[in-house]
Amino acid sequence: MRLLVFITVAGLSVGACNKDVATAAAPAAEPTSPVATAGTTAAPTVHEVTIPAGTLLPVVLDTGVGSATSRVEEPVHAHIAKPIVIHGATVLAAGSRVSGVVTDATRSGKVKGLAHVAMRFDSLTPANDDARYTIHTSAVGRTAQATKKKDALEIGGGAAGGALIGALVGGKKGALIGTAAGGGAGTAVVLSTRGKEISLPKGSSLSLRLTEPVTVRVRG
């Protein structure tokens, strides 16, 4: 009986020792590296924002246009001068590009008609983005100032000069003839000279007004 108890106790002792050895031999699990977790950067989110109709887009021309140099349907390019902000978030960064065409390029007339140039933009490409959006804007343009006062001075000057010459040549009667001749000469000068042309060189500032809303994708 004593022998049996001894063998049992000895067996239990050997089993416990073997368990301790196995536990010590097993490699400990490596903890997750905090550096790898901290270095992971979440991908930027992309969401859509609608720029409402009526929004003004301040732009600067990258293409010069002029009443005497441009032609209808010629391409014209510009870029947005200031960021467009909607609800506190920038939806279009400065430098975003807009493109369109010349819609009118009318030279000044010899008899009447002021010089005029106009354009309309229909394409938008946000900065740092290859996306291209169709936009609808009102036409923008410029018209040359009228020169009626200057023309009147030219005609009057011609008449006065004619009257002076007529008086020196033939007295009172000559003066009347001279006035008519002088007035005609002054009118001829005006009719043979075009009025001022209008020019919008590269770097000119314009404001485009959206006539329809446009939805763009915004990162962040």
ChimeraX commands (.cxc) that place a marker at each C-alpha (Angstrom):
marker #1 position 0.00,0.00,0.00 radius 0.5
marker #1 position 2.79,2.42,0.87 radius 0.5
marker #1 position 4.56,1.54,-2.37 radius 0.5
marker #1 position 1.49,2.37,-4.43 radius 0.5
marker #1 position 1.12,5.77,-2.79 radius 0.5
marker #1 position 4.76,6.56,-3.40 radius 0.5
marker #1 position 4.56,5.67,-7.08 radius 0.5
marker #1 position 1.47,7.87,-7.54 radius 0.5
marker #1 position 3.05,10.86,-5.84 radius 0.5
marker #1 position 6.22,10.43,-7.84 radius 0.5
marker #1 position 4.23,10.30,-11.08 radius 0.5
marker #1 position 2.42,13.49,-10.24 radius 0.5
marker #1 position 5.71,15.23,-9.46 radius 0.5
marker #1 position 7.25,14.20,-12.77 radius 0.5
marker #1 position 4.15,15.39,-14.70 radius 0.5
marker #1 position 4.28,18.78,-13.05 radius 0.5
marker #1 position 7.94,19.17,-13.90 radius 0.5
marker #1 position 7.32,18.26,-17.53 radius 0.5
marker #1 position 4.50,20.85,-17.72 radius 0.5
marker #1 position 6.80,23.58,-16.33 radius 0.5
marker #1 position 9.51,22.70,-18.85 radius 0.5
marker #1 position 7.01,22.85,-21.77 radius 0.5
marker #1 position 5.69,26.18,-20.59 radius 0.5
marker #1 position 9.17,27.65,-20.31 radius 0.5
marker #1 position 10.14,26.34,-23.77 radius 0.5
marker #1 position 7.12,27.85,-25.57 radius 0.5
marker #1 position 7.98,31.28,-27.07 radius 0.5
marker #1 position 6.03,34.21,-25.71 radius 0.5
marker #1 position 3.63,35.94,-28.13 radius 0.5
marker #1 position 5.08,39.19,-29.49 radius 0.5
marker #1 position 3.02,42.28,-28.65 radius 0.5
marker #1 position 1.57,44.34,-31.47 radius 0.5
marker #1 position 3.99,47.06,-32.52 radius 0.5
marker #1 position 2.60,50.48,-31.55 radius 0.5
marker #1 position 4.84,52.11,-34.19 radius 0.5
marker #1 position 3.15,50.28,-37.06 radius 0.5
marker #1 position -0.29,51.25,-35.78 radius 0.5
marker #1 position 0.66,54.87,-35.32 radius 0.5
marker #1 position 2.17,55.10,-38.83 radius 0.5
marker #1 position -1.04,54.07,-40.58 radius 0.5
marker #1 position -2.70,57.10,-42.28 radius 0.5
marker #1 position -6.38,57.07,-43.07 radius 0.5
marker #1 position -7.21,57.71,-46.72 radius 0.5
marker #1 position -8.70,61.17,-47.34 radius 0.5
marker #1 position -12.45,61.17,-47.74 radius 0.5
marker #1 position -14.15,62.54,-50.82 radius 0.5
marker #1 position -17.58,64.15,-50.69 radius 0.5
marker #1 position -19.71,66.19,-53.05 radius 0.5
marker #1 position -20.58,69.86,-52.58 radius 0.5
marker #1 position -22.99,71.87,-54.72 radius 0.5
marker #1 position -22.03,75.43,-55.59 radius 0.5
marker #1 position -25.36,77.26,-55.95 radius 0.5
marker #1 position -26.50,79.33,-58.90 radius 0.5
marker #1 position -25.72,83.01,-58.48 radius 0.5
marker #1 position -22.28,82.37,-56.98 radius 0.5
marker #1 position -19.67,84.83,-58.22 radius 0.5
marker #1 position -16.36,83.38,-59.39 radius 0.5
marker #1 position -13.56,86.00,-59.40 radius 0.5
marker #1 position -11.21,85.11,-62.25 radius 0.5
marker #1 position -8.08,86.46,-63.92 radius 0.5
marker #1 position -7.65,86.09,-67.68 radius 0.5
marker #1 position -4.84,83.88,-68.93 radius 0.5
marker #1 position -5.80,84.73,-72.52 radius 0.5
marker #1 position -5.98,88.30,-73.77 radius 0.5
marker #1 position -9.02,89.30,-75.85 radius 0.5
marker #1 position -9.82,92.42,-77.87 radius 0.5
marker #1 position -12.46,93.81,-80.19 radius 0.5
marker #1 position -9.90,94.28,-82.99 radius 0.5
marker #1 position -7.88,91.09,-82.42 radius 0.5
marker #1 position -10.24,88.32,-81.27 radius 0.5
marker #1 position -12.71,86.25,-83.27 radius 0.5
marker #1 position -15.97,84.63,-82.22 radius 0.5
marker #1 position -15.52,81.03,-80.95 radius 0.5
marker #1 position -11.85,81.55,-80.17 radius 0.5
marker #1 position -10.90,79.72,-76.92 radius 0.5
marker #1 position -10.26,81.79,-73.83 radius 0.5
marker #1 position -8.79,80.64,-70.51 radius 0.5
marker #1 position -8.70,82.05,-66.98 radius 0.5
marker #1 position -8.09,80.96,-63.39 radius 0.5
marker #1 position -9.94,81.57,-60.14 radius 0.5
marker #1 position -8.24,84.33,-58.16 radius 0.5
marker #1 position -9.66,83.61,-54.69 radius 0.5
marker #1 position -10.88,80.41,-52.99 radius 0.5
marker #1 position -14.60,79.67,-53.21 radius 0.5
marker #1 position -15.89,78.86,-49.71 radius 0.5
marker #1 position -19.22,77.14,-48.99 radius 0.5
marker #1 position -20.35,76.80,-45.33 radius 0.5
marker #1 position -16.84,77.49,-44.09 radius 0.5
marker #1 position -15.14,74.90,-46.31 radius 0.5
marker #1 position -13.08,75.61,-49.43 radius 0.5
marker #1 position -14.66,73.88,-52.41 radius 0.5
marker #1 position -12.56,75.52,-55.14 radius 0.5
marker #1 position -8.98,76.55,-54.45 radius 0.5
marker #1 position -7.34,79.58,-56.02 radius 0.5
marker #1 position -5.76,78.55,-59.30 radius 0.5
marker #1 position -8.67,76.38,-60.41 radius 0.5
marker #1 position -9.03,76.78,-64.17 radius 0.5
marker #1 position -12.01,77.88,-66.24 radius 0.5
marker #1 position -12.27,77.79,-70.03 radius 0.5
marker #1 position -14.69,79.12,-72.62 radius 0.5
marker #1 position -14.96,80.96,-75.91 radius 0.5
marker #1 position -15.24,84.50,-77.25 radius 0.5
marker #1 position -18.91,85.18,-78.00 radius 0.5
marker #1 position -18.55,88.67,-79.51 radius 0.5
marker #1 position -15.70,90.74,-80.94 radius 0.5
marker #1 position -17.08,93.82,-82.69 radius 0.5
marker #1 position -14.79,96.55,-83.90 radius 0.5
marker #1 position -15.74,100.19,-83.51 radius 0.5
marker #1 position -17.61,101.61,-86.53 radius 0.5
marker #1 position -16.64,104.69,-88.54 radius 0.5
marker #1 position -20.15,106.19,-88.41 radius 0.5
marker #1 position -21.72,104.51,-85.39 radius 0.5
marker #1 position -21.34,101.46,-83.23 radius 0.5
marker #1 position -19.07,101.06,-80.24 radius 0.5
marker #1 position -16.40,98.39,-79.95 radius 0.5
marker #1 position -17.49,95.42,-77.86 radius 0.5
marker #1 position -15.95,92.14,-76.73 radius 0.5
marker #1 position -17.61,89.35,-74.72 radius 0.5
marker #1 position -16.94,85.78,-73.64 radius 0.5
marker #1 position -18.67,82.91,-71.87 radius 0.5
marker #1 position -17.03,80.20,-69.75 radius 0.5
marker #1 position -18.38,76.64,-69.75 radius 0.5
marker #1 position -15.67,74.42,-68.26 radius 0.5
marker #1 position -14.17,74.13,-64.76 radius 0.5
marker #1 position -11.11,72.15,-63.63 radius 0.5
marker #1 position -10.36,72.37,-59.88 radius 0.5
marker #1 position -6.75,72.88,-58.79 radius 0.5
marker #1 position -4.80,69.67,-58.13 radius 0.5
marker #1 position -7.54,67.61,-59.75 radius 0.5
marker #1 position -8.00,66.16,-63.22 radius 0.5
marker #1 position -11.80,66.27,-62.98 radius 0.5
marker #1 position -13.57,68.54,-65.44 radius 0.5
marker #1 position -17.03,69.97,-64.84 radius 0.5
marker #1 position -19.44,71.68,-67.18 radius 0.5
marker #1 position -20.56,75.07,-65.86 radius 0.5
marker #1 position -23.11,77.59,-67.04 radius 0.5
marker #1 position -22.24,81.26,-66.65 radius 0.5
marker #1 position -23.58,84.54,-67.94 radius 0.5
marker #1 position -21.55,86.17,-70.69 radius 0.5
marker #1 position -19.12,88.83,-69.52 radius 0.5
marker #1 position -17.69,91.60,-71.66 radius 0.5
marker #1 position -16.75,95.21,-72.09 radius 0.5
marker #1 position -17.90,98.03,-74.39 radius 0.5
marker #1 position -15.75,100.97,-75.45 radius 0.5
marker #1 position -16.73,104.42,-74.21 radius 0.5
marker #1 position -18.63,106.71,-76.56 radius 0.5
marker #1 position -16.69,109.57,-78.20 radius 0.5
marker #1 position -19.61,111.91,-79.09 radius 0.5
marker #1 position -18.09,114.87,-77.26 radius 0.5
marker #1 position -14.76,114.39,-79.03 radius 0.5
marker #1 position -16.51,114.08,-82.41 radius 0.5
marker #1 position -18.44,117.29,-81.79 radius 0.5
marker #1 position -15.19,119.12,-81.04 radius 0.5
marker #1 position -13.64,117.83,-84.25 radius 0.5
marker #1 position -16.60,118.98,-86.34 radius 0.5
marker #1 position -16.77,122.35,-84.57 radius 0.5
marker #1 position -13.05,122.85,-85.03 radius 0.5
marker #1 position -13.36,122.20,-88.73 radius 0.5
marker #1 position -16.23,124.65,-89.05 radius 0.5
marker #1 position -14.38,127.39,-87.17 radius 0.5
marker #1 position -11.31,126.88,-89.27 radius 0.5
marker #1 position -13.36,127.07,-92.45 radius 0.5
marker #1 position -15.06,130.29,-91.36 radius 0.5
marker #1 position -11.71,131.92,-90.61 radius 0.5
marker #1 position -10.28,130.96,-93.98 radius 0.5
marker #1 position -13.40,132.15,-95.81 radius 0.5
marker #1 position -13.36,135.54,-94.10 radius 0.5
marker #1 position -9.77,136.15,-95.02 radius 0.5
marker #1 position -10.37,135.26,-98.67 radius 0.5
marker #1 position -13.66,136.91,-99.50 radius 0.5
marker #1 position -15.08,138.87,-96.58 radius 0.5
marker #1 position -18.51,138.11,-95.18 radius 0.5
marker #1 position -19.67,136.03,-98.12 radius 0.5
marker #1 position -16.46,134.12,-98.06 radius 0.5
marker #1 position -16.90,133.51,-94.39 radius 0.5
marker #1 position -20.24,131.79,-94.99 radius 0.5
marker #1 position -18.77,129.59,-97.69 radius 0.5
marker #1 position -15.82,128.87,-95.47 radius 0.5
marker #1 position -18.08,127.79,-92.63 radius 0.5
marker #1 position -19.86,125.26,-94.79 radius 0.5
marker #1 position -16.61,123.99,-96.23 radius 0.5
marker #1 position -14.96,123.85,-92.81 radius 0.5
marker #1 position -17.88,121.94,-91.31 radius 0.5
marker #1 position -17.74,119.44,-94.14 radius 0.5
marker #1 position -14.03,118.95,-93.66 radius 0.5
marker #1 position -14.47,118.35,-89.95 radius 0.5
marker #1 position -17.20,115.77,-90.58 radius 0.5
marker #1 position -14.97,113.98,-93.06 radius 0.5
marker #1 position -12.30,113.61,-90.41 radius 0.5
marker #1 position -14.76,111.96,-88.02 radius 0.5
marker #1 position -16.22,109.60,-90.63 radius 0.5
marker #1 position -12.80,108.35,-91.70 radius 0.5
marker #1 position -11.64,107.56,-88.16 radius 0.5
marker #1 position -12.79,104.56,-86.15 radius 0.5
marker #1 position -13.68,104.97,-82.51 radius 0.5
marker #1 position -11.77,103.43,-79.64 radius 0.5
marker #1 position -11.28,99.67,-79.56 radius 0.5
marker #1 position -11.68,97.66,-76.36 radius 0.5
marker #1 position -9.01,95.30,-75.07 radius 0.5
marker #1 position -8.82,92.94,-72.08 radius 0.5
marker #1 position -5.18,91.84,-71.80 radius 0.5
marker #1 position -3.87,88.81,-69.95 radius 0.5
marker #1 position -4.14,89.46,-66.21 radius 0.5
marker #1 position -7.44,91.36,-66.44 radius 0.5
marker #1 position -9.91,90.64,-63.62 radius 0.5
marker #1 position -13.49,89.53,-64.28 radius 0.5
marker #1 position -16.39,88.16,-62.24 radius 0.5
marker #1 position -18.34,85.16,-63.54 radius 0.5
marker #1 position -21.82,84.46,-62.24 radius 0.5
marker #1 position -23.06,80.87,-62.25 radius 0.5
marker #1 position -26.48,80.65,-63.87 radius 0.5
marker #1 position -26.93,77.02,-62.79 radius 0.5
marker #1 position -25.60,75.10,-59.77 radius 0.5
marker #1 position -22.61,72.80,-60.19 radius 0.5
marker #1 position -21.67,69.85,-57.97 radius 0.5
marker #1 position -17.98,69.17,-57.43 radius 0.5
marker #1 position -16.02,66.54,-55.50 radius 0.5
marker #1 position -14.05,67.84,-52.52 radius 0.5
marker #1 position -11.32,65.94,-50.65 radius 0.5
marker #1 position -10.96,66.08,-46.90 radius 0.5
marker link #1:1,2 radius 0.2
marker link #1:2,3 radius 0.2
marker link #1:3,4 radius 0.2
marker link #1:4,5 radius 0.2
marker link #1:5,6 radius 0.2
marker link #1:6,7 radius 0.2
marker link #1:7,8 radius 0.2
marker link #1:8,9 radius 0.2
marker link #1:9,10 radius 0.2
marker link #1:10,11 radius 0.2
marker link #1:11,12 radius 0.2
marker link #1:12,13 radius 0.2
marker link #1:13,14 radius 0.2
marker link #1:14,15 radius 0.2
marker link #1:15,16 radius 0.2
marker link #1:16,17 radius 0.2
marker link #1:17,18 radius 0.2
marker link #1:18,19 radius 0.2
marker link #1:19,20 radius 0.2
marker link #1:20,21 radius 0.2
marker link #1:21,22 radius 0.2
marker link #1:22,23 radius 0.2
marker link #1:23,24 radius 0.2
marker link #1:24,25 radius 0.2
marker link #1:25,26 radius 0.2
marker link #1:26,27 radius 0.2
marker link #1:27,28 radius 0.2
marker link #1:28,29 radius 0.2
marker link #1:29,30 radius 0.2
marker link #1:30,31 radius 0.2
marker link #1:31,32 radius 0.2
marker link #1:32,33 radius 0.2
marker link #1:33,34 radius 0.2
marker link #1:34,35 radius 0.2
marker link #1:35,36 radius 0.2
marker link #1:36,37 radius 0.2
marker link #1:37,38 radius 0.2
marker link #1:38,39 radius 0.2
marker link #1:39,40 radius 0.2
marker link #1:40,41 radius 0.2
marker link #1:41,42 radius 0.2
marker link #1:42,43 radius 0.2
marker link #1:43,44 radius 0.2
marker link #1:44,45 radius 0.2
marker link #1:45,46 radius 0.2
marker link #1:46,47 radius 0.2
marker link #1:47,48 radius 0.2
marker link #1:48,49 radius 0.2
marker link #1:49,50 radius 0.2
marker link #1:50,51 radius 0.2
marker link #1:51,52 radius 0.2
marker link #1:52,53 radius 0.2
marker link #1:53,54 radius 0.2
marker link #1:54,55 radius 0.2
marker link #1:55,56 radius 0.2
marker link #1:56,57 radius 0.2
marker link #1:57,58 radius 0.2
marker link #1:58,59 radius 0.2
marker link #1:59,60 radius 0.2
marker link #1:60,61 radius 0.2
marker link #1:61,62 radius 0.2
marker link #1:62,63 radius 0.2
marker link #1:63,64 radius 0.2
marker link #1:64,65 radius 0.2
marker link #1:65,66 radius 0.2
marker link #1:66,67 radius 0.2
marker link #1:67,68 radius 0.2
marker link #1:68,69 radius 0.2
marker link #1:69,70 radius 0.2
marker link #1:70,71 radius 0.2
marker link #1:71,72 radius 0.2
marker link #1:72,73 radius 0.2
marker link #1:73,74 radius 0.2
marker link #1:74,75 radius 0.2
marker link #1:75,76 radius 0.2
marker link #1:76,77 radius 0.2
marker link #1:77,78 radius 0.2
marker link #1:78,79 radius 0.2
marker link #1:79,80 radius 0.2
marker link #1:80,81 radius 0.2
marker link #1:81,82 radius 0.2
marker link #1:82,83 radius 0.2
marker link #1:83,84 radius 0.2
marker link #1:84,85 radius 0.2
marker link #1:85,86 radius 0.2
marker link #1:86,87 radius 0.2
marker link #1:87,88 radius 0.2
marker link #1:88,89 radius 0.2
marker link #1:89,90 radius 0.2
marker link #1:90,91 radius 0.2
marker link #1:91,92 radius 0.2
marker link #1:92,93 radius 0.2
marker link #1:93,94 radius 0.2
marker link #1:94,95 radius 0.2
marker link #1:95,96 radius 0.2
marker link #1:96,97 radius 0.2
marker link #1:97,98 radius 0.2
marker link #1:98,99 radius 0.2
marker link #1:99,100 radius 0.2
marker link #1:100,101 radius 0.2
marker link #1:101,102 radius 0.2
marker link #1:102,103 radius 0.2
marker link #1:103,104 radius 0.2
marker link #1:104,105 radius 0.2
marker link #1:105,106 radius 0.2
marker link #1:106,107 radius 0.2
marker link #1:107,108 radius 0.2
marker link #1:108,109 radius 0.2
marker link #1:109,110 radius 0.2
marker link #1:110,111 radius 0.2
marker link #1:111,112 radius 0.2
marker link #1:112,113 radius 0.2
marker link #1:113,114 radius 0.2
marker link #1:114,115 radius 0.2
marker link #1:115,116 radius 0.2
marker link #1:116,117 radius 0.2
marker link #1:117,118 radius 0.2
marker link #1:118,119 radius 0.2
marker link #1:119,120 radius 0.2
marker link #1:120,121 radius 0.2
marker link #1:121,122 radius 0.2
marker link #1:122,123 radius 0.2
marker link #1:123,124 radius 0.2
marker link #1:124,125 radius 0.2
marker link #1:125,126 radius 0.2
marker link #1:126,127 radius 0.2
marker link #1:127,128 radius 0.2
marker link #1:128,129 radius 0.2
marker link #1:129,130 radius 0.2
marker link #1:130,131 radius 0.2
marker link #1:131,132 radius 0.2
marker link #1:132,133 radius 0.2
marker link #1:133,134 radius 0.2
marker link #1:134,135 radius 0.2
marker link #1:135,136 radius 0.2
marker link #1:136,137 radius 0.2
marker link #1:137,138 radius 0.2
marker link #1:138,139 radius 0.2
marker link #1:139,140 radius 0.2
marker link #1:140,141 radius 0.2
marker link #1:141,142 radius 0.2
marker link #1:142,143 radius 0.2
marker link #1:143,144 radius 0.2
marker link #1:144,145 radius 0.2
marker link #1:145,146 radius 0.2
marker link #1:146,147 radius 0.2
marker link #1:147,148 radius 0.2
marker link #1:148,149 radius 0.2
marker link #1:149,150 radius 0.2
marker link #1:150,151 radius 0.2
marker link #1:151,152 radius 0.2
marker link #1:152,153 radius 0.2
marker link #1:153,154 radius 0.2
marker link #1:154,155 radius 0.2
marker link #1:155,156 radius 0.2
marker link #1:156,157 radius 0.2
marker link #1:157,158 radius 0.2
marker link #1:158,159 radius 0.2
marker link #1:159,160 radius 0.2
marker link #1:160,161 radius 0.2
marker link #1:161,162 radius 0.2
marker link #1:162,163 radius 0.2
marker link #1:163,164 radius 0.2
marker link #1:164,165 radius 0.2
marker link #1:165,166 radius 0.2
marker link #1:166,167 radius 0.2
marker link #1:167,168 radius 0.2
marker link #1:168,169 radius 0.2
marker link #1:169,170 radius 0.2
marker link #1:170,171 radius 0.2
marker link #1:171,172 radius 0.2
marker link #1:172,173 radius 0.2
marker link #1:173,174 radius 0.2
marker link #1:174,175 radius 0.2
marker link #1:175,176 radius 0.2
marker link #1:176,177 radius 0.2
marker link #1:177,178 radius 0.2
marker link #1:178,179 radius 0.2
marker link #1:179,180 radius 0.2
marker link #1:180,181 radius 0.2
marker link #1:181,182 radius 0.2
marker link #1:182,183 radius 0.2
marker link #1:183,184 radius 0.2
marker link #1:184,185 radius 0.2
marker link #1:185,186 radius 0.2
marker link #1:186,187 radius 0.2
marker link #1:187,188 radius 0.2
marker link #1:188,189 radius 0.2
marker link #1:189,190 radius 0.2
marker link #1:190,191 radius 0.2
marker link #1:191,192 radius 0.2
marker link #1:192,193 radius 0.2
marker link #1:193,194 radius 0.2
marker link #1:194,195 radius 0.2
marker link #1:195,196 radius 0.2
marker link #1:196,197 radius 0.2
marker link #1:197,198 radius 0.2
marker link #1:198,199 radius 0.2
marker link #1:199,200 radius 0.2
marker link #1:200,201 radius 0.2
marker link #1:201,202 radius 0.2
marker link #1:202,203 radius 0.2
marker link #1:203,204 radius 0.2
marker link #1:204,205 radius 0.2
marker link #1:205,206 radius 0.2
marker link #1:206,207 radius 0.2
marker link #1:207,208 radius 0.2
marker link #1:208,209 radius 0.2
marker link #1:209,210 radius 0.2
marker link #1:210,211 radius 0.2
marker link #1:211,212 radius 0.2
marker link #1:212,213 radius 0.2
marker link #1:213,214 radius 0.2
marker link #1:214,215 radius 0.2
marker link #1:215,216 radius 0.2
marker link #1:216,217 radius 0.2
marker link #1:217,218 radius 0.2
marker link #1:218,219 radius 0.2
marker link #1:219,220 radius 0.2
view
